Amino acid sequence: MSLQGCGCNADTATTCLNTYSTAAVAAAGDVAGTCTAAKTMMSCFADTGCCGDSDQKAALDGLATGYNMICTADNAVTSGC
């Protein structure tokens, strides 16, 4: 995934990923906690301009689809793009 565009850069992406990693580790196998962490990460990417082009959007949509193998109903994840 390319990290170009208004607001999205390597530092921004790292911040989003670090926040996710901390929350996912804390969830320790809890599906709802993992899904919440994924939703927060996706919101972070969307809020910081990481959906700037079709390739970025497609990558984040694909990631959301992967999470939704376990994140269903109220736990469902969207890319936010």
ZAKE-430315 format. One record per residue (C-alpha): x, y, z; residue in one letter. Coordinates in steps of 0.25 Angstrom, whole numbers, plus 5000, padded with zeros to 4 digits. Layout:
BEGIN
ATOM:u:v:w:type
ATOM:X:Y:Z:A .
...
This chain:
BEGIN
ATOM:u:v:w:type
ATOM:5000:5000:5000:M .
ATOM:5005:5014:4996:S .
ATOM:5005:5024:5007:L .
ATOM:5004:5037:4999:Q .
ATOM:4994:5047:4999:G .
ATOM:4989:5059:5008:C .
ATOM:4992:5056:5022:G .
ATOM:4996:5041:5021:C .
ATOM:5011:5038:5022:N .
ATOM:5020:5028:5029:A .
ATOM:5019:5034:5042:D .
ATOM:5004:5035:5042:T .
ATOM:5002:5021:5037:A .
ATOM:5012:5016:5048:T .
ATOM:5004:5023:5059:T .
ATOM:4991:5016:5054:C .
ATOM:4998:5003:5054:L .
ATOM:5004:5004:5067:N .
ATOM:4991:5008:5073:T .
ATOM:4985:4996:5067:Y .
ATOM:4996:4987:5072:S .
ATOM:4995:4991:5086:T .
ATOM:4980:4989:5086:A .
ATOM:4981:4976:5079:A .
ATOM:4991:4970:5089:V .
ATOM:4982:4975:5100:A .
ATOM:4970:4968:5094:A .
ATOM:4978:4955:5095:A .
ATOM:4969:4946:5086:G .
ATOM:4956:4953:5090:D .
ATOM:4949:4955:5077:V .
ATOM:4941:4967:5081:A .
ATOM:4954:4974:5086:G .
ATOM:4961:4970:5073:T .
ATOM:4950:4976:5064:C .
ATOM:4949:4989:5072:T .
ATOM:4965:4990:5071:A .
ATOM:4963:4988:5056:A .
ATOM:4952:4998:5055:K .
ATOM:4960:5008:5062:T .
ATOM:4972:5006:5053:M .
ATOM:4963:5007:5040:M .
ATOM:4957:5020:5046:S .
ATOM:4971:5026:5048:C .
ATOM:4975:5023:5034:F .
ATOM:4962:5029:5029:A .
ATOM:4963:5041:5038:D .
ATOM:4978:5044:5034:T .
ATOM:4976:5044:5019:G .
ATOM:4981:5030:5016:C .
ATOM:4970:5027:5006:C .
ATOM:4975:5037:4996:G .
ATOM:4975:5028:4984:D .
ATOM:4968:5016:4978:S .
ATOM:4980:5007:4982:D .
ATOM:4980:5011:4996:Q .
ATOM:4965:5010:4997:K .
ATOM:4966:4996:4991:A .
ATOM:4976:4992:5001:A .
ATOM:4968:4996:5013:L .
ATOM:4955:4991:5008:D .
ATOM:4963:4977:5006:G .
ATOM:4968:4978:5020:L .
ATOM:4954:4981:5025:A .
ATOM:4949:4969:5017:T .
ATOM:4959:4960:5024:G .
ATOM:4955:4965:5038:Y .
ATOM:4941:4962:5035:N .
ATOM:4944:4947:5034:M .
ATOM:4943:4948:5050:I .
ATOM:4937:4962:5052:C .
ATOM:4922:4961:5049:T .
ATOM:4909:4968:5053:A .
ATOM:4913:4979:5063:D .
ATOM:4927:4976:5062:N .
ATOM:4928:4977:5046:A .
ATOM:4940:4986:5041:V .
ATOM:4939:4996:5030:T .
ATOM:4951:5003:5024:S .
ATOM:4944:5017:5026:G .
ATOM:4949:5021:5012:C .
